[in-house]
Amino acid sequence: MESALSPAHVAPRVAETVSFREALRFWLKLGFISFGGPAGQIAIMHEYVVERRRWLDEERFLHSLNYCMLLPGPEAQQLATYIGWLLHGVRGGLVAGGLFVLPSVFMLLGLSWAYVEYGTIPAVAGLLYGLKPAVVAIVLGALLKIGEKALKTPLHLTVAVLSFLALFLGHFPFPIVVFGALLLGLLVQRWYPAWLGLPQSTFRANAPQTGPEVRRQWPRRIGKALLVALGLWVIPVVVAGVVTGDWSFWWQLTRFFSTAALVTFGGAYAVLPYVAQVAVEQFHWLTRLQMVDGLALGETTPGPLIMVLTFVGFMGAWQHGGHSVAWGAAGLFLTTFYTFLPSFLFIFIGAPLVERTRQDARVKAALSVVTAAVVGVILNLGIYLGQAVVWPRGIQAAPDWFSLLWVVLSVLALRWGKVNLILWIGVSALAGLVYFWLF
């Protein structure tokens, strides 16, 4: 696969003197300092790769970023994989994308173990009590930030509202909402592009250009990559089934997180309603409040927020395995593997073609409808988590006034006060601990 998907086939403008060892040191460091969500992670990569080391020029970096933002999955991790591929081929992409998440994997393993062992201790419960409303505020902040950028036309606003109603009132499965929005986007950009705020000429001028050589090689490349991915997809679940003798659970976990990875348009906040809908309501792997706790733990570690899925996998396997930490660890590692396998596949298959088709406004316009749907999805997530945190005894009962107040304060601090996220998480944990002790 190295030769077929080598960056040499796309002749990128990349620094020729970057040693693999030098790049390896950077990717390892990035895995430990990539706090602040995708915006902060992308900013770190831009500063180091473009401004300080000049491994890539500005145009190539932004082109890579634009492609990654159109994909399902964590865009910052996929961008690291893309840059690693540009620098050193497939091995560079594997190292860059893998090291981006590995530190947070082991951190979350330790935090998940501590959670199930000591989560009921008053001090730990107090810390989590303060983190829960802060997490709700983080979700609401993401809603405001994405909504400002995504709701550009009346069509986008309508799609966001309908997506919210489909989830909140209609209880539609999350994948149906996402793919329905994608289908609508494709139809609208083909027949009514003005509804997306772009003239018809934009699409004609930006049609993708691919030569006959690319069209001949593309099926072979895709086939080879898919065969490798299929083998990698099958091996872990088979090993887990043989070792434990419990095929049905591991098959359920594999299918669930593979599906979640494929529908993660718009970041972790967009897929969490689907994860909660299935893991909490259908599989009963964990409760709503435990889901919020997992989000809080995910916010305290580096790496993409989608890593919170590994906490869900840990809890599911831990519950099913009779509260066995070994089962929980296996669930966490398998969840990580199946969550990120598609991300590597998308880069290794798509990057060579993307390097030849840089400006396709039609694809961007169609996916803008998906992004609008994600706004409705995140609103549904905010209400779902907010009810569990602010009204733990049900919407008919009185709210938890501390949690309600702290949600409001957190939104003000993070959104308008521009307080550092990690700092506010620490403040929230301490506030919860103090309140827990006093009251």
N, C-alpha and C positions, 0 to 999 in steps of 0.2 A: 504493500500500500504506500510505502515511502516514495517510490519512484512515480507512481501515478498521481499522487497528491502533493508532490514536492512544490515549494514555492518557486522553484526555478521555472516551472511551466507557465507562470504568470508574470515573470519579470518585474517584480515589485521594486520600487525605489526604496531599498533598505540598505542600511549601512553594511558594508561587506566585512568589516573588521570586528564584529561582535563575536566574541568567543562564547562557546556554549557554557563554559564555567562561569564567566561573568554574568551571563543571563540567568544562570541557575541561582547565583547568589541573590540577584534581585527578586526573582520569583519567590524564593524562600522567605526573604524579608517581607515581601508584600503580604504573604499569607498571615503574618503576625501583626501587621499594622493596618490592615484594611478595614478600619472602623468607619462609621459615618454613612453607611448605606451606599448604593451604587454611585451616587453623585460624588461622594468623597473618594471612593475607590477609583473611579475613572479619573478624577483630578490628580490623584497620586501617580497613576500610570502616565498621564499626560506630562506632568512635570518631569518625571524621570526619563521616560522613553523619548519624548519630543524635545523638551527644553534643555535638560541637563546632558543627556547622553547622545541625543540626535540619532537614535537608532532608526526612527521613522520621521518623515517630514509631516507637517501639519495636515496636508491634504490626504495623505495615506491613512493617518490616524483617524481622522474624522470619517473617512469612507468606511473603514473597518467598524467604527462605532455605529454608524448608521445601519449597517447590515445587522449587527448584533441586536440593535434595539427593535428590529422587526421580527426577531425570532421568539418563540416561546422559550422560557428559561431565564436564568439570571444573566443580564446583559454584561455586567462587569466581569464575571467569570468567563463568559464567552469571548469578550474582548481580549482578556489575557490569553486565552487559548489561540485566538486569531493572530495576535502579535507574536506569540511563541511560534506559531506555524510559519508566519512570514520570515522570522529570523532563522529558524533551524528545522523547518519541515515538521513532519508528524511527531517526531520525538520532542521537538521544542514545544509543540502545542500540548502534548500530553503532560510534560513537566510543568508548563506554565499554568494550565488549567487545574492540574492535580494539586500543586502546591498552594494554589489560591484557596482551596477548601480544607486541606488536610489539617492544619492547625486547629481550625474551629471544630472539626470532627472530634478530635481527642478532647478538646475543651468541653464540648457538649456531652461527650461520654461521661466525663467526670462530674459535670453539673447534673446530668440526668440521674447518675447513681446517687449523688448527694441528695437529690430531690426525693427519690423514693425511699431513701433511708432516713433522712432527717427533716423532710418537708413538714412534718407535724410538730416539730419542736417550736415553742412559742417565738423564739428569736427569728427563726427562718420564716415562720408564718407571717411575722410582722414585716419583714423585708419584702416578701411577696405581696403583702397587702398594699404596700405603697407602690409597688411596680405595676400592679394591674391597671389602675386608672391612667398611669402614664402611658401604658401600651395602647389603651383606647385612644388617647390623645394623639399618639404617633400615627395611628390608622387614620384618624380624622385629618391630621396634617397632610398625610399622603393624598387623601381625597381632595383637599383644597389645591394642592400643588398640581396634581395630574389634571384636575378639572379645569384649571386655568389654561392649561396648554392644549387640552384635548377637545373642549367644547367650543369649536370655532364657528359652527354654522347651526341653524335650526335643526338640521338632520342629526348632527352629532348630539345635540341636547335631547332630541326625541329618543334616540337610541339609548342614551344613558338612562332616561326615565323608564323606558320599556324594559331594559335589562334589570333594573332594580325591582320593578313590579313582578317580572317573571320569576325572580328568585324569592322575593319577600312574600308575595301573595300566591303566586302560582306554584312555588316550590319546584321549578324546573331544574333539571340537572345542569350543573355549571358548564360541562362541555357543549351541551346543546345551545346555550346562550352564546358562547364564544363562537362556535362554528356558524350559528345563525347570523351573527353580526358580520363574520367574514364573508359569507355568501351574499349578504345584502351589500357589503362594500364592493364586491366584485361586480355585481349587477349595476350598482349605481355608477361606478367609475366607467363602466362600458356604455351605458345608455343616457345617464343624466349627470355628467361630470360637474356641471355648474352647481349641483346640490352640495358638492364637496368644496366649493369655493375656488375651483380651478376651471379654466376654459378648455374646450376640446383640443385646441392646438397644443396644449401642454403635453397631452398624452401621445400625440403623434410625434412631437419633437423628441420625446424621451423614450421612444420604443427601444427595447434592448437589442443590441447588435451582437450577434454571435456568428462566427465563421463556420464553414463546413467541417473543419477539423475538430472544433469544439463539439459540434453536434454529433460527430462520429464517436468521440472518446467518452462523451458524457454517460451513456448507458453502461458502458463497461466499468467506469469509475464508481458509479452508484451501486452497481451490482456487487462489486468487490467489497465496498465499504459496508453494504448491508449484510453481506455474508459474515464478515468479521464481527459486526455488531450483534448479529443473531447468535453467533457462537458465544460471545461474551455475555449476552443476555441469559442464555440457557444455563451456563455452567454454575453460577452461584446458587440458583434456586435448586438445582439438582443436588449439589453438595449439601445444602442445608436440609433438604428432604431426606437424603441418605443418612446423614449424621443423626438427625433427631427422630426420624421415622414419621414425622408429621408433615406430609406433603400438602395437605389442603391449606393449612395456615400460611405456609411460605408462598404457595401459589397465589393465595389471596393478596398477601402483602406485595408480591412482585407485580401483579396486574394493577393493583391500586396505585402504587407510586409511579409506575411506568405511565399510566394514564395521566396522573397529576403532572408529570414532567412535560407531557406533550401538549397540555392545555394551559401552561403557565405564561399566557400573554399578559404583559403589563406588570410583571414582577410578582413577588411573593404575596402581596396583599390581594392580588387578583385571584390566586388559586386557593388561598386559605379558606374561603367560604365552601368550596368544593371539598377540601380536606376535612373541614369541620362537619360538613353535612354527612359525609360517609363515615369517618373515623369515630365521631361522637354519636351521631344519631342512629347510624346503621350498624356499625361494627361494635360499638360500645367499648372501644379501646381506652377511652379517657373521657372525662367530663368537660363541660364548657369551661369551668374555672381552671382546670388543668391545662386546657388549650391556651388560655390566657397566660398561665404560668410559663408554658413553653415559649410563647412569644417573648415574654420578658427575658427568659434565659437566652433566647436567640439574639436579642438586642444587645446583650452584654458581651458577645463574642465577636471576633473579626469574621470576615467572610460575608457571603450573601445571606440575606434574611431567609431565603428559602431553606437554609439549614434547619429552621424550626421543624421541618418535616422529619428530620432525623430524630427529634424528640418524640414525635408522634409514633414513629416506627419503634423506638425504644419502649415506649409505654405499651404499645400494642403487643409486642413480643413478651415484655415483662408480665403483663396481665395473663396472656395466654400460657406462658411457661410456668405458671404457679409462683409468680413473684421472684423469678430467677434473674439475677443480674447478668448471668451468662447469656440467657435468652435475649434479654434486653439489649446487650451489646451486639449480638448477632443481628437483631432487628435494626439497630442503628446503622451498622455498617452496610447491610443490604439496602436499606433505604437510601443511604448516601450514594451507593453505586447506581441504583436504578433511577435516582433523581437526576444525576449528572451524565449518565451515559448518552442520552439523546443530545445534550449540549455539545459533546465532542463530535458526535455524528454530524450534526448540522454544520459545524465549522469545517470538518474535513471533507464533507461532500460539497458544501455550498461555497466555501471560500474561493476555490479556483474559478468558478463561474462568476462570482461577484466581482472578482478582479477584472473581469472583461465587460461586465454590465454595471457600470457605476451609477448611472442616473436613470432610474425607472420610476417616474412619478406615478405610474399606474399602480404599482405595488404599494407605494407609500400611501396613496390615497385610499386604497381598499383597506389597508390595515389601520388607517386613522379611524375607521368605523369601529374596528375591534377595540382600539384604545378608548373610544367613547363608551363602549359597552363596559369596559373595565371600570369606568367611573361609577356606574351603577352597581357593579359588583362590589367595589370597595365600600360604597355607602351601605350596602347590605351587611358587609362584614362588620362595619362600625356599629351598626344597630345590634347585630347578633352578639358581639362581645360586650357592648355597652349595657345591654339588658342583664347579662350574666354578672357584670361587675357592679353596676349602680343599683340594679333592682334584683339582688340575689334571691329574694323571697317571692319574686313574681311582680309583674307590672302593676297589679292591684294594690300591693303593699307599699309602704313608705320607702323611699330610696335610702341607700347608704349615703348619708350626707357628706361624709369625708371623701368618699370616692367621687361623688358628683362634683364637689368643690375642686378636688385635685385634677379631675379631667379638664375643667375650665382653666385652672391655673396652668396646667401643662400645655394646653393649646396656646395660651397667651405667651408663655415663656418660650416655647419652641418655634411657634409660627411668627410671632411679631417681636418677641424679645431676642430672637436669634441665639438663644442659649445653646451651648454645645450639648449634643444628644447624650453622650456618655456621661457628662457632668450631671445632666438633669436626671438620668437614670439613677445615679448615686444619691442625689438629693431626694428623689422619690422614695428610694428604699429606706433611707434614714428617717424620712418623715413618717412612713408607714410603721417603722419600728417604734418611734417615739409615741405615736398615737396608740399603737397596740398596747404599749406598756401603761400609758396613762388612763386609757379608757377600756 
